[in-house]
């Protein structure tokens, strides 16, 4: 049984040109603004994903770290004036 790659694979260069032409016909002058808003949406999505990943990483590393205890502080030293004989 043989399947064609056109039906199940990625579109080739000719198909991409046809898709681009159809998009140009549909969107016309609005195509640059549509692409710009799509790019902004993608950027915001990536920022959101990065924020979630940071939260997960900080939660995982917080569980692995031992609790931090405060180091004892030394009493401040007071310099004594030299005794005059």
The first five atom37 places (N, CA, C, CB, O) and aatype in JSON, in Angstrom:
{
  "aatype": [20, 20, 20, 20, 20, 20, 20, 20, 20, 20, 20, 20, 20, 20, 20, 20, 20, 20, 20, 20, 20, 20, 20, 20, 20, 20, 20, 20, 20, 20, 20, 20, 20, 20, 20, 20, 20, 20, 20, 20, 20, 20, 20, 20, 20, 20, 20, 20, 20, 20, 20, 20, 20, 20, 20, 20, 20, 20, 20, 20, 20, 20, 20, 20, 20, 20, 20, 20, 20, 20, 20, 20, 20, 20, 20, 20, 20, 20, 20, 20, 20, 20, 20, 20, 20],
  "atom_mask": [
    [1, 1, 1, 1, 1],
    [1, 1, 1, 1, 1],
    [1, 1, 1, 1, 1],
    [1, 1, 1, 1, 1],
    [1, 1, 1, 1, 1],
    [1, 1, 1, 1, 1],
    [1, 1, 1, 1, 1],
    [1, 1, 1, 1, 1],
    [1, 1, 1, 1, 1],
    [1, 1, 1, 1, 1],
    [1, 1, 1, 1, 1],
    [1, 1, 1, 1, 1],
    [1, 1, 1, 1, 1],
    [1, 1, 1, 1, 1],
    [1, 1, 1, 1, 1],
    [1, 1, 1, 1, 1],
    [1, 1, 1, 1, 1],
    [1, 1, 1, 1, 1],
    [1, 1, 1, 1, 1],
    [1, 1, 1, 1, 1],
    [1, 1, 1, 1, 1],
    [1, 1, 1, 1, 1],
    [1, 1, 1, 1, 1],
    [1, 1, 1, 1, 1],
    [1, 1, 1, 1, 1],
    [1, 1, 1, 1, 1],
    [1, 1, 1, 1, 1],
    [1, 1, 1, 1, 1],
    [1, 1, 1, 1, 1],
    [1, 1, 1, 1, 1],
    [1, 1, 1, 1, 1],
    [1, 1, 1, 1, 1],
    [1, 1, 1, 1, 1],
    [1, 1, 1, 1, 1],
    [1, 1, 1, 1, 1],
    [1, 1, 1, 1, 1],
    [1, 1, 1, 1, 1],
    [1, 1, 1, 1, 1],
    [1, 1, 1, 1, 1],
    [1, 1, 1, 1, 1],
    [1, 1, 1, 1, 1],
    [1, 1, 1, 1, 1],
    [1, 1, 1, 1, 1],
    [1, 1, 1, 1, 1],
    [1, 1, 1, 1, 1],
    [1, 1, 1, 1, 1],
    [1, 1, 1, 1, 1],
    [1, 1, 1, 1, 1],
    [1, 1, 1, 1, 1],
    [1, 1, 1, 1, 1],
    [1, 1, 1, 1, 1],
    [1, 1, 1, 1, 1],
    [1, 1, 1, 1, 1],
    [1, 1, 1, 1, 1],
    [1, 1, 1, 1, 1],
    [1, 1, 1, 1, 1],
    [1, 1, 1, 1, 1],
    [1, 1, 1, 1, 1],
    [1, 1, 1, 1, 1],
    [1, 1, 1, 1, 1],
    [1, 1, 1, 1, 1],
    [1, 1, 1, 1, 1],
    [1, 1, 1, 1, 1],
    [1, 1, 1, 1, 1],
    [1, 1, 1, 1, 1],
    [1, 1, 1, 1, 1],
    [1, 1, 1, 1, 1],
    [1, 1, 1, 1, 1],
    [1, 1, 1, 1, 1],
    [1, 1, 1, 1, 1],
    [1, 1, 1, 1, 1],
    [1, 1, 1, 1, 1],
    [1, 1, 1, 1, 1],
    [1, 1, 1, 1, 1],
    [1, 1, 1, 1, 1],
    [1, 1, 1, 1, 1],
    [1, 1, 1, 1, 1],
    [1, 1, 1, 1, 1],
    [1, 1, 1, 1, 1],
    [1, 1, 1, 1, 1],
    [1, 1, 1, 1, 1],
    [1, 1, 1, 1, 1],
    [1, 1, 1, 1, 1],
    [1, 1, 1, 1, 1],
    [1, 1, 1, 1, 1]
  ],
  "atom_positions": [
    [[0.85, -1.17, 0.0], [0.0, 0.0, 0.0], [0.9, 1.24, 0.0], [-0.97, -0.01, 1.23], [1.83, 1.33, 0.8]],
    [[0.64, 2.16, -0.87], [1.49, 3.32, -1.03], [0.71, 4.6, -0.75], [2.09, 3.36, -2.44], [-0.4, 4.78, -1.24]],
    [[1.3, 5.47, 0.05], [0.69, 6.76, 0.35], [1.49, 7.86, -0.32], [0.6, 7.0, 1.89], [2.72, 7.76, -0.44]],
    [[0.83, 8.88, -0.75], [1.55, 10.01, -1.33], [1.99, 10.93, -0.2], [0.69, 10.77, -2.37], [1.26, 11.12, 0.77]],
    [[3.15, 11.51, -0.33], [3.64, 12.41, 0.71], [2.88, 13.72, 0.71], [5.12, 12.67, 0.52], [2.91, 14.45, 1.7]],
    [[2.21, 14.05, -0.39], [1.46, 15.29, -0.45], [0.3, 15.27, 0.53], [0.95, 15.53, -1.85], [-0.03, 16.31, 1.11]],
    [[-0.31, 14.14, 0.72], [-1.48, 14.06, 1.6], [-1.07, 13.95, 3.06], [-2.34, 12.86, 1.22], [-1.83, 14.35, 3.94]],
    [[0.11, 13.43, 3.34], [0.48, 13.18, 4.73], [1.76, 13.87, 5.18], [0.62, 11.71, 4.94], [2.11, 13.78, 6.36]],
    [[2.45, 14.54, 4.31], [3.72, 15.17, 4.68], [3.61, 16.68, 4.73], [4.81, 14.77, 3.72], [2.53, 17.24, 4.63]],
    [[4.75, 17.3, 4.88], [4.81, 18.76, 4.87], [4.63, 19.25, 3.44], [6.16, 19.27, 5.47], [5.05, 18.59, 2.5]],
    [[4.01, 20.41, 3.29], [3.84, 20.93, 1.92], [5.17, 21.32, 1.31], [2.89, 22.14, 1.92], [6.06, 21.83, 1.99]],
    [[5.3, 21.07, 0.02], [6.52, 21.39, -0.7], [6.54, 22.86, -1.09], [6.66, 20.51, -1.94], [5.65, 23.62, -0.71]],
    [[7.55, 23.26, -1.86], [7.67, 24.66, -2.26], [6.49, 25.16, -3.08], [8.95, 24.85, -3.04], [6.04, 26.3, -2.91]],
    [[5.98, 24.33, -3.98], [4.85, 24.74, -4.8], [3.61, 24.96, -3.96], [4.57, 23.71, -5.88], [2.89, 25.94, -4.14]],
    [[3.36, 24.05, -3.03], [2.19, 24.18, -2.16], [2.31, 25.41, -1.26], [2.02, 22.92, -1.31], [1.32, 26.09, -0.99]],
    [[3.54, 25.69, -0.77], [3.75, 26.87, 0.06], [3.48, 28.15, -0.73], [5.18, 26.88, 0.62], [2.93, 29.11, -0.18]],
    [[3.86, 28.19, -2.0], [3.58, 29.36, -2.83], [2.08, 29.53, -3.04], [4.3, 29.24, -4.18], [1.57, 30.65, -3.05]],
    [[1.38, 28.43, -3.22], [-0.07, 28.5, -3.39], [-0.73, 28.99, -2.11], [-0.64, 27.12, -3.79], [-1.62, 29.84, -2.16]],
    [[-0.29, 28.48, -0.97], [-0.84, 28.91, 0.32], [-0.55, 30.4, 0.54], [-0.25, 28.07, 1.49], [-1.42, 31.13, 1.01]],
    [[0.64, 30.85, 0.2], [0.99, 32.27, 0.33], [0.14, 33.14, -0.58], [2.47, 32.48, 0.01], [-0.29, 34.21, -0.17]],
    [[-0.1, 32.68, -1.8], [-0.95, 33.43, -2.72], [-2.38, 33.55, -2.23], [-0.94, 32.79, -4.08], [-3.0, 34.6, -2.34]],
    [[-2.91, 32.45, -1.67], [-4.27, 32.47, -1.13], [-4.34, 33.41, 0.08], [-4.73, 31.04, -0.73], [-5.3, 34.16, 0.23]],
    [[-3.32, 33.36, 0.93], [-3.29, 34.26, 2.09], [-3.23, 35.71, 1.64], [-2.09, 33.93, 3.0], [-3.87, 36.58, 2.24]],
    [[-2.47, 35.98, 0.6], [-2.38, 37.35, 0.07], [-3.72, 37.81, -0.48], [-1.3, 37.44, -1.02], [-4.11, 38.97, -0.3]],
    [[-4.43, 36.92, -1.16], [-5.74, 37.27, -1.69], [-6.76, 37.5, -0.57], [-6.24, 36.18, -2.62], [-7.59, 38.41, -0.66]],
    [[-6.7, 36.68, 0.47], [-7.68, 36.79, 1.56], [-7.42, 38.02, 2.41], [-7.65, 35.52, 2.45], [-8.33, 38.8, 2.68]],
    [[-6.18, 38.21, 2.84], [-5.87, 39.28, 3.78], [-5.51, 40.6, 3.1], [-4.74, 38.86, 4.67], [-5.74, 41.66, 3.68]],
    [[-4.97, 40.55, 1.89], [-4.67, 41.77, 1.14], [-3.79, 42.74, 1.89], [-5.93, 42.45, 0.75], [-2.68, 42.4, 2.3]],
    [[-4.3, 43.98, 2.07], [-3.52, 45.03, 2.73], [-3.36, 44.79, 4.23], [-4.16, 46.37, 2.5], [-2.48, 45.37, 4.85]],
    [[-4.19, 43.95, 4.8], [-4.12, 43.7, 6.24], [-3.05, 42.69, 6.61], [-5.45, 43.22, 6.75], [-2.8, 42.48, 7.8]],
    [[-2.41, 42.06, 5.65], [-1.44, 41.0, 5.93], [-0.3, 41.46, 6.84], [-0.87, 40.49, 4.64], [0.04, 40.71, 7.75]],
    [[0.31, 42.64, 6.66], [1.38, 43.05, 7.59], [0.89, 43.21, 9.02], [2.0, 44.36, 7.11], [1.58, 42.84, 9.97]],
    [[-0.31, 43.78, 9.2], [-0.82, 43.95, 10.57], [-1.2, 42.6, 11.19], [-2.04, 44.88, 10.58], [-1.04, 42.41, 12.4]],
    [[-1.68, 41.67, 10.37], [-2.0, 40.33, 10.88], [-0.71, 39.63, 11.31], [-2.74, 39.49, 9.79], [-0.68, 39.0, 12.37]],
    [[0.33, 39.73, 10.5], [1.61, 39.11, 10.85], [2.2, 39.73, 12.11], [2.61, 39.24, 9.69], [2.77, 39.03, 12.94]],
    [[2.06, 41.05, 12.25], [2.59, 41.74, 13.43], [1.86, 41.29, 14.68], [2.46, 43.27, 13.26], [2.49, 41.0, 15.7]],
    [[0.53, 41.21, 14.63], [-0.22, 40.78, 15.81], [0.04, 39.31, 16.12], [-1.73, 41.01, 15.6], [0.06, 38.92, 17.29]],
    [[0.24, 38.49, 15.09], [0.58, 37.09, 15.32], [1.94, 36.97, 15.99], [0.57, 36.31, 13.98], [2.13, 36.14, 16.88]],
    [[2.9, 37.8, 15.57], [4.23, 37.79, 16.2], [4.17, 38.24, 17.64], [5.18, 38.69, 15.43], [4.84, 37.66, 18.49]],
    [[3.36, 39.27, 17.94], [3.21, 39.73, 19.33], [2.57, 38.65, 20.19], [2.37, 41.02, 19.39], [2.98, 38.43, 21.33]],
    [[1.57, 37.97, 19.64], [0.91, 36.9, 20.39], [1.89, 35.77, 20.7], [-0.28, 36.35, 19.6], [1.9, 35.24, 21.81]],
    [[2.71, 35.42, 19.71], [3.69, 34.36, 19.91], [4.72, 34.76, 20.97], [4.39, 34.02, 18.59], [5.12, 33.93, 21.79]],
    [[5.15, 36.02, 20.94], [6.12, 36.5, 21.93], [5.53, 36.46, 23.34], [6.55, 37.93, 21.59], [6.21, 36.03, 24.28]],
    [[4.29, 36.91, 23.5], [3.65, 36.86, 24.81], [3.48, 35.43, 25.3], [2.29, 37.55, 24.77], [3.64, 35.15, 26.48]],
    [[3.15, 34.53, 24.38], [3.02, 33.11, 24.74], [4.34, 32.56, 25.25], [2.53, 32.29, 23.53], [4.37, 31.85, 26.25]],
    [[5.45, 32.88, 24.56], [6.76, 32.41, 24.99], [7.14, 32.99, 26.35], [7.82, 32.77, 23.96], [7.74, 32.29, 27.17]],
    [[6.79, 34.27, 26.61], [7.07, 34.88, 27.91], [6.29, 34.17, 29.01], [6.72, 36.38, 27.9], [6.82, 33.92, 30.09]],
    [[5.04, 33.84, 28.72], [4.22, 33.13, 29.7], [4.78, 31.76, 30.02], [2.8, 33.01, 29.2], [4.81, 31.34, 31.17]],
    [[5.2, 31.05, 28.99], [5.79, 29.72, 29.18], [7.08, 29.83, 29.98], [6.06, 29.03, 27.81], [7.33, 29.01, 30.87]],
    [[7.91, 30.82, 29.68], [9.17, 31.01, 30.41], [8.89, 31.32, 31.88], [10.01, 32.14, 29.78], [9.61, 30.84, 32.76]],
    [[7.86, 32.11, 32.16], [7.5, 32.41, 33.55], [7.06, 31.17, 34.31], [6.39, 33.45, 33.59], [7.42, 30.98, 35.47]],
    [[6.29, 30.33, 33.64], [5.85, 29.09, 34.28], [7.04, 28.18, 34.54], [4.79, 28.37, 33.41], [7.14, 27.57, 35.6]],
    [[7.95, 28.08, 33.56], [9.14, 27.25, 33.74], [10.0, 27.76, 34.9], [9.97, 27.22, 32.45], [10.52, 26.96, 35.67]],
    [[10.14, 29.07, 35.03], [10.91, 29.65, 36.14], [10.26, 29.32, 37.48], [11.02, 31.17, 35.98], [10.96, 28.98, 38.44]],
    [[8.93, 29.41, 37.55], [8.23, 29.07, 38.78], [8.43, 27.61, 39.16], [6.74, 29.37, 38.65], [8.65, 27.29, 40.33]],
    [[8.36, 26.73, 38.17], [8.55, 25.3, 38.43], [9.99, 25.04, 38.88], [8.22, 24.47, 37.17], [10.22, 24.3, 39.83]],
    [[10.96, 25.65, 38.19], [12.36, 25.45, 38.56], [12.64, 25.95, 39.97], [13.28, 26.16, 37.56], [13.35, 25.29, 40.73]],
    [[12.09, 27.11, 40.32], [12.34, 27.63, 41.66], [11.66, 26.76, 42.72], [11.84, 29.08, 41.77], [12.2, 26.61, 43.82]],
    [[10.51, 26.2, 42.41], [9.83, 25.32, 43.36], [10.62, 24.03, 43.55], [8.4, 25.0, 42.89], [10.73, 23.52, 44.67]],
    [[11.17, 23.49, 42.48], [11.94, 22.25, 42.57], [13.23, 22.48, 43.31], [12.22, 21.68, 41.18], [13.6, 21.67, 44.17]],
    [[13.94, 23.56, 43.01], [15.21, 23.8, 43.69], [14.99, 24.2, 45.15], [16.01, 24.89, 42.96], [15.86, 23.95, 45.98]],
    [[13.85, 24.82, 45.47], [13.58, 25.18, 46.86], [13.35, 23.92, 47.69], [12.35, 26.11, 46.96], [13.69, 23.9, 48.87]],
    [[12.79, 22.88, 47.1], [12.57, 21.64, 47.82], [13.87, 20.9, 48.07], [11.61, 20.75, 47.04], [13.99, 20.19, 49.07]],
    [[14.84, 21.04, 47.2], [16.1, 20.31, 47.32], [17.1, 20.98, 48.26], [16.72, 20.14, 45.97], [17.97, 20.31, 48.8]],
    [[16.98, 22.29, 48.46], [17.94, 23.0, 49.3], [17.63, 22.78, 50.77], [17.93, 24.5, 48.97], [16.46, 22.78, 51.16]],
    [[18.67, 22.59, 51.62], [18.41, 22.49, 53.06], [18.0, 23.87, 53.58], [19.68, 21.95, 53.82], [18.35, 24.89, 52.98]],
    [[17.28, 23.91, 54.68], [16.87, 25.22, 55.21], [18.09, 26.03, 55.61], [15.92, 25.05, 56.42], [19.06, 25.5, 56.16]],
    [[18.03, 27.29, 55.34], [19.14, 28.19, 55.64], [19.02, 28.65, 57.08], [19.16, 29.41, 54.66], [17.98, 29.17, 57.5]],
    [[20.1, 28.44, 57.85], [20.11, 28.91, 59.24], [20.99, 30.13, 59.31], [20.62, 27.8, 60.21], [22.0, 30.24, 58.61]],
    [[20.61, 31.04, 60.14], [21.37, 32.28, 60.28], [22.69, 31.97, 60.99], [20.57, 33.35, 61.06], [22.71, 31.28, 62.01]],
    [[23.77, 32.47, 60.45], [25.08, 32.27, 61.06], [25.18, 33.16, 62.29], [26.22, 32.59, 60.04], [24.73, 34.3, 62.28]],
    [[25.76, 32.63, 63.37], [25.89, 33.47, 64.57], [26.8, 34.65, 64.27], [26.42, 32.64, 65.77], [27.84, 34.51, 63.62]],
    [[26.4, 35.77, 64.77], [27.21, 36.97, 64.54], [28.12, 37.18, 65.75], [26.31, 38.22, 64.29], [27.72, 36.96, 66.9]],
    [[29.3, 37.61, 65.48], [30.26, 37.88, 66.56], [29.9, 39.21, 67.22], [31.73, 37.91, 66.02], [29.4, 40.12, 66.57]],
    [[30.18, 39.29, 68.5], [29.91, 40.53, 69.22], [30.84, 41.61, 68.67], [30.11, 40.35, 70.76], [32.0, 41.34, 68.36]],
    [[30.34, 42.81, 68.55], [31.21, 43.86, 68.01], [32.37, 44.13, 68.97], [30.41, 45.16, 67.77], [32.2, 44.17, 70.19]],
    [[33.52, 44.3, 68.39], [34.72, 44.57, 69.21], [34.83, 46.06, 69.44], [36.01, 44.02, 68.53], [34.66, 46.87, 68.53]],
    [[35.12, 46.4, 70.68], [35.27, 47.8, 71.04], [36.76, 48.02, 71.31], [34.39, 48.19, 72.29], [37.36, 47.32, 72.12]],
    [[37.33, 48.98, 70.63], [38.75, 49.22, 70.82], [38.93, 50.0, 72.13], [39.38, 49.99, 69.6], [38.26, 51.01, 72.37]],
    [[39.83, 49.5, 72.95], [40.11, 50.1, 74.24], [41.26, 51.1, 74.08], [40.45, 49.01, 75.31], [42.25, 50.8, 73.41]],
    [[41.13, 52.27, 74.68], [42.27, 53.2, 74.59], [43.48, 52.63, 75.34], [41.89, 54.59, 75.17], [43.33, 51.94, 76.35]],
    [[44.63, 52.92, 74.84], [45.86, 52.42, 75.46], [46.03, 53.06, 76.84], [47.09, 52.72, 74.57], [45.81, 54.26, 77.01]],
    [[46.42, 52.26, 77.8], [46.63, 52.76, 79.16], [47.95, 53.52, 79.21], [46.61, 51.61, 80.2], [48.97, 53.05, 78.71]],
    [[47.9, 54.67, 79.82], [49.11, 55.47, 79.93], [49.74, 55.22, 81.29], [48.82, 56.99, 79.74], [49.06, 55.28, 82.31]],
    [[50.97, 54.94, 81.3], [51.65, 54.69, 82.55], [52.36, 55.86, 83.06], [52.57, 53.59, 82.42], [52.99, 55.79, 84.12]]
  ]
}
